[in-house]
Amino acid sequence: MIHSSCTPSEHVVNIAKKANGILSQLNRTLICRNQEIIVSMFKTFIRPIIESAGTAWCPWERKDIDFLEKIQRRATRQIPGIGKLSYEERLNRCKLTTLECRRERGDMVEVFKIVHGITNLNAAMFFNFTNQRHDVATRSAINNNLVPEKCRLDIRKHFFSNRVVHAWNALPVDVREAASVNNFKNLYDEWIKTEADDSML
């Protein structure tokens, strides 16, 4: 659901209502409430609802981002023994990441598919590449970096083809040049983990 103002807030409210309804049903019907089962149920029945076509409607306003994140917060609080821990600690125990991080990962996977011609989408319709601007062998041109579009409105700035540029250019070249989609996902996850570990030092 996309509002006439091009903001996804209405869609966020709609899918959050549906996801919370299913989470309530699971909470009422599950007899066994160990961590493995609750996490598995969340991944199977709830997360697909709040991630379907995420690249098309990815929210940028903090209120929408937090509104979706509350669903996962609520789900992890239902796990016996860890409900009183902080959200970050619960995610570590459950081996989950925030929904916001998952949406960014989904964006990067979609960019990889478009850039490498794995989908039917034409990369030239979405992105401008540095090597198309000039013939000078600069680092950004050699690395086939993307060029952000100059935007006057915030709405345009947060469209898929613009919001992914800086995140994609920040990826190491060996990650961007992965041999397959699965290889890209694995390399991306390893890079994210390394960046998180380095930030904690």
Secondary structure, DSSP 8 states (H G I E B T S, - for coil): ---TTS--HHHHHHHHHHHHHHHHHHHHH-S---HHHHHHHIIIIIHHHHHTTHHHH---SHHHHHHHHHHHHHHHHTSTTTTTS-HHHHHHHHT---HHHHHHHHHHHHHHHHHTT-SSS-HHHH-EEGGGT-S---HHHHTT-EE----SSHHHHTSHHHHTHHHHHHS-HHHHT-SSHHHHHHHHHHHHHHHHHHHH-
